[in-house]
Amino acid sequence: MKTMLSSMLSVVLLACGCFVSLVTSGCVKTRGWTPMTAVERIYKAQVVVYGKMLGSIEMEASGFYRTDMYMHIYCVLKTTDNKCLAPLKGTSKKVLIEMVKPALECSKIQPDIDMSAGKEVILFLQCLDNGHFKIHEVNQAEKSLFAASNTTLGLVSRVCGSHKGFLVSQRTVEKDFKCPTPASENVCIGRAPLRHYARHDILALMVFLGFLIKQILHT
């Protein structure tokens, strides 16, 4: 009896170890969470911009401290809301991204590394009513940011909804990554179907654990 219980307990612990992979670094994913491809995340993002991080400012209100960051915009690769256009097309070519730190519990972005001053990135944003922006956390535990490269710039420009992107300012540094020419609608990449294996894995685990508990109770 003890041997059987010990064996079953070992199997339960092993199964639970697989389940823990869905909970990382204190981040508990919402029910029904599924991973997304890069194309899916770009497709879902409200605003996608390419530019250079300029630095941060510390803010304090009622004892609450936060870090905001400035970003110099080279080009807007995608926007789905007209209210976002005015600040993005502003003459300063600089936008304020609020509440970068403290980061959300499930955010995959590490602001001090991924968004340090001078870094050139492709970033997902949401526009706020005050003309500023915040990071658009499209999917828990998956980055809303890519390091700039011609490959990622080309990918974003071909995703459906990105064909209306526009240039804000030319880069002032000498390197190669250039704002892509907006793609026409007939060559855009559609959103790939969401994968559901994570949800299926959880259901299978619950059925398996139920079976083991039933076996233990009947021995």
C-alpha positions, 0 to 999 in steps of 0.5 A, spaced: 500 500 500 505 504 501 509 503 495 503 504 491 501 511 494 509 513 494 509 511 486 502 515 485 505 521 489 511 521 485 507 521 478 503 526 481 509 530 483 512 529 476 505 531 472 505 537 477 512 539 475 509 540 467 503 544 470 508 549 473 511 551 466 505 555 466 507 559 472 513 562 471 517 567 476 510 569 480 506 570 473 500 566 473 497 566 466 490 567 465 485 561 464 485 559 457 492 563 456 495 560 449 502 562 446 502 567 440 507 567 434 510 574 433 505 575 427 499 574 431 502 579 437 503 584 431 496 583 428 493 584 435 498 590 437 494 597 437 500 601 435 507 598 433 513 603 432 520 603 430 525 608 434 530 609 439 530 609 447 532 616 449 532 615 457 527 615 463 524 620 468 522 618 475 515 620 477 512 620 484 505 621 486 502 620 493 508 616 495 507 612 489 514 611 484 514 610 477 519 610 471 517 613 464 521 613 458 522 617 452 522 614 445 524 618 439 520 615 433 523 613 426 517 611 423 510 608 425 509 601 422 502 600 424 496 604 428 489 602 428 486 608 432 486 615 429 486 618 436 494 616 436 496 619 430 496 626 432 502 625 438 505 620 433 506 625 428 508 631 432 513 635 430 518 633 436 518 626 434 519 624 441 513 620 445 513 619 452 511 612 455 508 612 461 509 606 467 515 602 464 517 601 471 514 597 475 513 592 470 507 588 470 508 581 473 507 577 467 511 582 462 517 579 459 520 586 458 526 588 462 526 595 461 533 596 464 536 592 459 531 592 453 529 599 453 536 602 455 538 609 453 540 608 445 537 602 444 533 601 437 527 597 438 520 595 435 515 596 440 508 595 441 504 601 444 497 603 446 495 611 446 492 614 452 487 620 452 493 625 455 497 624 448 502 619 451 503 612 451 504 605 455 506 599 453 501 594 450 502 588 453 499 584 447 500 577 451 502 575 458 509 572 458 511 574 451 515 580 449 511 586 446 518 588 443 523 586 438 530 588 437 531 592 431 533 589 425 531 589 417 528 582 418 523 584 424 522 591 420 520 587 414 516 582 418 512 588 421 511 591 414 508 585 411 503 584 417 495 585 415 494 592 418 501 595 417 500 597 410 498 604 412 505 605 416 508 612 415 515 615 416 516 620 422 523 622 421 530 619 418 535 616 423 541 620 424 546 615 426 549 611 420 547 604 421 543 600 416 536 599 419 531 603 415 524 604 415 520 599 410 516 602 405 509 600 407 506 594 404 500 594 400 494 590 402 494 584 397 501 582 400 500 582 407 500 576 412 494 574 415 493 572 423 495 565 424 490 561 427 492 561 435 495 554 438 491 551 443 495 546 446 497 549 452 489 549 454 489 542 452 495 540 456 491 543 462 485 539 461 489 532 460 493 533 466 486 534 470 483 528 468 490 524 469 490 527 476 482 525 477 484 518 475 490 517 480 486 520 486 480 515 484 485 510 484 488 512 491 481 512 494 479 505 492 485 502 494 
